[in-house]
Amino acid sequence: MNTIPQELNWVEKRAACTIGQVFNKLCNDFEGDVSAINAIRNLLDDNRFCINPVGDGSTIVIGQPSRFPRVVVKIGIVQNEIEVQDGTTRSAWRVRIGLNNEGRCTLRLNESTELEQWQFRKKALEGLFFGV
């Protein structure tokens, strides 16, 4: 099935596909992910995962503040990309924002890999939440 629209106001769609808009949506969805893992695991206050903004709000940190050693995932806007610093693997990776050929705003890991927002969140948090 062809999912490419025959007509699309791509300029309007791309103008709405900004790093700030995508980052804000991701932050809201990360809050939902943190709430979900805390509820699923029935974590007590000392072991709960938390999400905290850092600095000017262009970065968030997700982790368990009471856990030692403290492991966190840091996600933030760096120039025109969103960077993930993964404390579980001690690695960093970045995505760019773009409009794909189907007219959807997506996250591009590299030229051949685009991620939906849930895939980005999974890649960023799966190790922290599930130790994989």
MARTIMAR-658663 format. One record per residue: x, y, z of N, C-alpha, C in turn. Coordinates in pm, whole numbers, plus 32768, in hexadecimal, padded with zeros to 4 digits. Example, Ala and Ser with C-alpha at 12.3 -4.5 7.8 and 13.67 -1.06 7.14 Angstrom:
BEGIN
85277DC7830C84CE7E3E830C85287EB6830C
85057F1F82C485577F9682CA850A80038313
//
This chain:
BEGIN
80547F8980008000800080008058807D8000
803D80D67FA7808881537F9C805681B68004
80B081E4805A8089824380C380BA82D080A5
80EF82E5802F811E836A800980A783B87FD1
8087842A800E801684787FDA803384AF7F4F
7FCB84BA7EFE7FDD84F37E797FF785887E82
7FB485CA7EDE7FC886597EF47FE186707F89
803A86CE7FA6805B86EE8032809887798037
806A87CA809280AA884C80A78126883180FC
8190880580BB820887DB8102824C8850814A
823E88C88114827D893C8153823D895481DC
81B7894F81E181708962825F819288F182C1
81928875829181B1880282E6823F880B831D
829E883182C7832A883982F3833E88AD8354
82F8891B833E8303898D839982D0896A8425
826F890E842D823B88E284AF8292887684EE
82EE884184A2834587D584D183C988138501
83C4884F8576843A889385AC84768842861F
84F3885C863A8535881586A784F38834872E
84C988B08741848788D587BE8402888E87D0
83B38889876583318845876A834387B18785
839F8772874183B686E3875383ED86C787DE
844B8717880D848587048892841A871188FF
83C5877688F3835A8787895682FC870F8958
82DA86DC88E28284866488DA82CA85ED8918
834A85DC88FB8396856F89368398857989CE
83AD85F28A0283B186058A93832D85DB8AD3
82BE86018A97823A85D88ACA822C85418AC6
825985048A5A824E84738A4D82AE842B8AAC
832584648AC3838184298B26834184298BB1
82F884938BD382B284978C53825084238C5E
820B84058BF181B083938BEF81FB830F8BFE
826F83048BBF82C0828A8BCC82EF82768C5B
831A82E28C9C834882DB8D2782D382B38D82
825F82EE8D6E81EA82C98DBD81C682368DA7
81D082088D2B81AE817E8D0C820C811B8D50
828F81328D4A82ED80D48D8982DD80D58E20
82C5814A8E5A82B181508EEB823381048F13
81C9810F8EC5814C80C88EE4815B80328ECE
819A800A8E6181AA7F7C8E4181FE7F368EAC
82667F788ED582C07F3C8F3982937F588FC8
822B7FA98FD681F97FCF905B826C7FFF90B4
82BD8059907C8336808790C1831380E69133
835680D291A28346812A9215839281AB91FC
8375820F924C83AE82959237844582949226
848E8247927585208247926D8556820C91EC
850981B791AB85388175913284F681A790B2
849F820890BC84558239904884B1827E8FE3
848E826E8F6684D282BA8EFD849883478EFE
84EB83A88EE084C184358EDA84F584728E58
84AE84D88E2D84D985278DB984E785B78DE7
855985F38DCA8573867B8DF785AC86D08D87
857687498D7785B287A58D16863587DC8D4E
869087FD8CF4871188358D1A872588B98CD2
875B89198D1A877E89998CDD870889E38CA3
87138A068C2386AD8A588BE186378A068BAD
863189868BCD85C289338BA085DC88EB8B1E
865388F98AE6867288B58A6986B3882D8A82
86B788058B0086F087848B26869C87488B97
868B86C58B94864B867E8C0286A6860C8C2E
869685E58CAD86E185758CE4867C85148D1F
868B84948CFE8633842C8D30868783C68D7B
865C83A58DF486A683438E43866283288EC6
86A782E08F1C867882C28FA286D6830B9003
86AB837E9036870483D29088873D838C9103
86F5832D913B872282EC91B687788271919D
8786824A912187D481D39100886981F29101
88B881939133894981A391318987812790F4
89DF813090938A0881AE9057899781E79001
8994826A8FFA892B82B08FB2894582A88F1C
88E482718ED588EC82648E44887982B58E0A
8896830A8DAB882F835E8D6E883C835D8CD6
87CF83818C9787CF839C8C0787B284318BF9
880584748BAE87F785048B9787D1851A8B06
876685668AEF8734857F8A68872886158A57
8763864A89ED875E86DA89DB87748707894C
875287848936876887C088B387F887F188AC
883E87C5884788C787F0882D88CA8822879D
88D588A5878E88CE88E8870D884B88C386C8
884F887C865A87D3885A861287B287C5861C
87E38785868887CB86F7869C879C86DE872C
8767866687418746863A87C987AB85CE87EC
87F085E2885B885985868885882D85388900
885084B8890188388462897388BF843789AA
88D684548A29894D84238A6E891D83B58ACC
8942833B8AAB891182C58AF18974829D8B5E
894D82B48BDA89A382908C4A89B181FB8C60
895481AB8C27895E811A8C3989CA80DF8BE0
89E081198B6C8A4680E78B108ABB81478B00
8AAF81BA8B3F8B1582248B338B2D824A8AA1
8ABF82558A578AC8827989CA8A6B82EF89AE
8A7E832A893A8A288399890F8A048385887D
898D83B0885B896083AB87D18900841F87B9
88F08442873B889E84B68717883F849586A5
87D184E186A1877384D88631875A856585FD
8736856A857E870A85E6853F867585DD8526
8635864E851D85A5865685028593866A846D
852E862784358514863C83A8848B8608837F
84638632830A83E5860782D0840385938271
83C28521828883DF84B08230838984B681B2
83998455815B8352845580DA82BE843B80E8
82918411815D820283FE817781C3847B81B3
821584E181CB81E3855F820181DB85638298
8222850782DB82228504836D82A6853983A3
829C857B8414831185AF845A8351853B84A5
83CD851B8483841184AB84C0849B84D284F3
84D78475853A855D8485857185BB842F851D
8624846B84EA8681842284938701840384E0
8716838284F5878E8354853A8807835E84DD
87F1833C84608856834B83F7880A83528372
885183528305880F8363828487AC82F38262
87C3827C8297876D820C8273870E81DF82E3
8717821E835986C481F383C9867582688402
85F1825D83F7859C82C18436854D827C84A4
853782C6850F84F382908584847082D9859B
840A828E85C0839182CC85F583B482F98682
8363835086BB83848384873F8387831787A9
832C82B587A38330824A880783AF81F887FA
83E281E6877F845E819B876C84D581E687A6
84D4826A8796853D82BD87D0853C82AF8868
84C582B888A484B982AE893684E582248967
84C081BC891E84EA8135894285828129893D
85BE815A88D1864F815388C2869581A08933
865B8210895B8697826389C3868982268A4E
861881E58A6B85FA81BE8AF685FA81288B13
85FD80D48AAD85F080448AC7865D80108B24
86D880388B128744800B8B698733803B8BF8
870780B68C0986F180EE8C8E868080A68CD6
861180908C90859A80538CCD85A77FBC8CE0
85E67F788C8085E47EE78C7F866F7EA58C86
86D87EF68C8B875E7EC08C98878E7E6E8C23
87637E948BAA878E7E488B3487FD7E928AEB
//
